[in-house]
Amino acid sequence: MKRILVAEDDPGMQDAIRLIFTRAGYDVNIIDDGDLLLKAGYANPDVFILDKQLSGVDGLDVCRFLKQQESTKDIPVIMLSANPHIGVLSKEAGADNFLEKPFKVRLLLEMVSTYT
């Protein structure tokens, strides 16, 4: 089973994302604080999905960190944000892809499936 690690601090988004990916057959691990990703206290997933606006640390900084680590640099990172500039910001941070909130569920599933 393919694993997705999601960093999202909004409880409503957490529930929606968990439901979307669980129904699609993925193993989903959701954390609400990006600091955990900086401490490597998790099993490497097949895909990271990061919200830009996390409590504790910016999701773009987490993305940069993940892309600099030998153990995670090749794992795809998808950024999520309501920021209209998320496309440019994601590219600068080294993310593999991005979606602007609100997003269509189908697009998120298609995007993740290209990496798994």
C-alpha positions in Angstrom: 0.0 0.0 0.0 1.4 3.4 -1.0 2.0 5.8 1.9 1.3 9.5 2.0 2.6 11.9 4.7 0.5 15.0 5.0 1.5 18.1 7.0 -1.7 20.1 7.5 -2.8 22.0 10.6 -6.4 22.7 9.8 -8.6 20.0 11.4 -11.2 20.2 8.6 -8.6 19.8 5.9 -7.1 16.9 7.8 -10.4 15.1 7.9 -11.1 15.7 4.2 -7.6 14.6 3.1 -7.7 11.5 5.2 -11.1 10.5 3.8 -10.0 11.2 0.2 -6.8 9.1 0.3 -8.2 6.4 2.5 -11.0 5.8 0.1 -8.5 5.7 -2.7 -6.5 3.0 -1.0 -3.6 4.9 0.4 -2.1 4.7 3.9 -2.3 8.2 5.2 -0.3 9.7 8.0 -1.3 13.3 8.9 0.7 15.6 11.2 -0.3 19.1 12.2 3.2 20.5 12.9 6.0 20.8 10.3 8.6 20.7 13.0 8.2 16.9 13.2 9.4 16.7 9.6 12.5 18.6 10.5 13.3 16.0 13.2 12.9 13.0 11.0 10.5 11.3 13.4 8.6 9.4 10.8 8.8 6.6 8.2 9.5 7.9 4.7 6.4 8.0 2.6 6.0 7.6 -1.2 4.7 11.3 -1.4 4.8 14.3 0.9 1.9 16.7 0.8 2.7 20.0 2.6 0.5 22.9 3.5 2.4 26.2 3.1 0.9 27.7 6.2 1.8 25.3 9.0 2.0 26.2 12.7 5.6 26.3 13.9 7.4 26.4 10.6 6.6 27.4 7.0 5.8 24.5 4.6 8.1 25.9 2.0 11.0 25.8 4.5 10.1 22.1 5.2 10.1 21.4 1.5 13.6 22.9 1.1 14.8 20.9 4.1 13.3 17.6 2.7 14.9 18.2 -0.7 18.3 18.8 0.9 18.3 15.5 2.9 19.8 12.4 1.3 17.0 10.2 2.7 14.1 12.3 1.3 15.5 14.3 -1.6 13.9 12.0 -4.2 10.5 11.7 -2.6 7.9 13.9 -4.4 6.6 16.9 -2.5 3.3 18.5 -3.4 2.6 21.9 -1.8 -1.0 23.1 -1.0 -1.9 26.7 -0.3 -4.5 29.4 -0.8 -1.7 31.7 -1.7 -2.1 32.8 -5.3 1.7 32.7 -5.8 2.1 29.1 -4.6 3.2 27.9 -8.0 6.3 30.2 -8.1 7.0 29.8 -4.4 6.8 26.0 -4.7 9.1 25.8 -7.6 11.7 28.0 -5.8 11.4 25.7 -2.7 12.1 22.6 -4.9 8.6 21.1 -4.7 7.6 18.7 -7.4 4.1 20.1 -7.8 1.5 22.3 -6.1 -2.3 22.8 -5.9 -4.0 26.1 -4.9 -6.8 25.8 -2.3 -9.6 25.2 -2.8 -8.7 22.3 -5.1 -10.6 19.7 -7.0 -10.3 16.3 -5.3 -9.9 14.6 -8.7 -6.9 16.8 -9.5 -5.2 16.0 -6.1 -5.7 12.2 -6.6 -4.4 12.4 -10.2 -1.4 14.3 -9.1 -0.5 11.9 -6.3 -1.1 8.9 -8.6 1.6 10.2 -11.0 4.1 9.8 -8.2 3.0 6.5 -6.7 
